[in-house]
Amino acid sequence: GVDTLIVTGTETDVCVLASVLGAIDLGYRIVVVSDGVCSWAAKPHDHLLALYSGRFSLQVETAGSREVLEAWAE
């Protein structure tokens, strides 16, 4: 079974947030690809990346695309 989701997308503070919160509710481990998400403005984007790795750190981590690909290759 699937236990981890790798999340990329637009609107870090809207669509990505909805996906991450839904995945948390379903019990998934989530990796948000920090350079694979974006938003309309830098400030909300940065706040949400901090929220993902801070407030939700038990289920959510942030990592760059290089780090994700290297881990996947192991």
C-alpha positions as semicolon CSV with decimal commas, in nm:
position;residue;x (nm);y (nm);z (nm)
1;G;0,000;0,000;0,000
2;V;0,083;0,360;-0,041
3;D;0,186;0,542;0,276
4;T;0,371;0,848;0,141
5;L;0,263;1,123;-0,098
6;I;0,504;1,356;-0,276
7;V;0,329;1,688;-0,336
8;T;0,405;1,952;-0,598
9;G;0,179;2,216;-0,749
10;T;0,069;2,575;-0,767
11;E;-0,081;2,793;-0,500
12;T;0,110;2,673;-0,196
13;D;-0,145;2,849;0,023
14;V;-0,460;2,716;-0,152
15;C;-0,451;2,400;-0,366
16;V;-0,134;2,254;-0,216
17;L;-0,261;2,333;0,134
18;A;-0,594;2,159;0,065
19;S;-0,413;1,852;-0,069
20;V;-0,173;1,838;0,225
21;L;-0,448;1,877;0,486
22;G;-0,660;1,612;0,316
23;A;-0,365;1,373;0,308
24;I;-0,295;1,440;0,677
25;D;-0,656;1,354;0,760
26;L;-0,613;1,025;0,572
27;G;-0,296;0,942;0,765
28;Y;-0,039;0,974;0,485
29;R;0,320;1,084;0,529
30;I;0,366;1,384;0,299
31;V;0,676;1,527;0,135
32;V;0,620;1,878;-0,005
33;V;0,880;1,947;-0,273
34;S;0,984;2,298;-0,174
35;D;1,109;2,397;-0,520
36;G;0,814;2,221;-0,684
37;V;0,545;2,447;-0,537
38;C;0,470;2,814;-0,593
39;S;0,219;3,082;-0,506
40;W;0,103;3,423;-0,619
41;A;0,329;3,595;-0,365
42;A;0,645;3,503;-0,180
43;K;0,525;3,584;0,173
44;P;0,227;3,342;0,190
45;H;0,435;3,079;0,010
46;D;0,715;3,106;0,266
47;H;0,471;3,103;0,558
48;L;0,305;2,785;0,434
49;L;0,636;2,605;0,378
50;A;0,726;2,692;0,737
51;L;0,384;2,572;0,856
52;Y;0,418;2,241;0,673
53;S;0,754;2,159;0,827
54;G;0,679;2,317;1,166
55;R;0,319;2,271;1,277
56;F;0,263;1,947;1,083
57;S;0,613;1,804;1,124
58;L;0,490;1,464;1,246
59;Q;0,342;1,388;0,903
60;V;0,480;1,652;0,668
61;E;0,833;1,730;0,563
62;T;0,969;1,966;0,302
63;A;1,257;1,875;0,074
64;G;1,408;2,006;-0,246
65;S;1,358;1,816;-0,570
66;R;1,720;1,701;-0,578
67;E;1,689;1,557;-0,227
68;V;1,364;1,378;-0,317
69;L;1,510;1,228;-0,635
70;E;1,827;1,115;-0,458
71;A;1,624;0,948;-0,182
72;W;1,401;0,782;-0,441
73;A;1,706;0,643;-0,624
74;E;1,834;0,465;-0,312
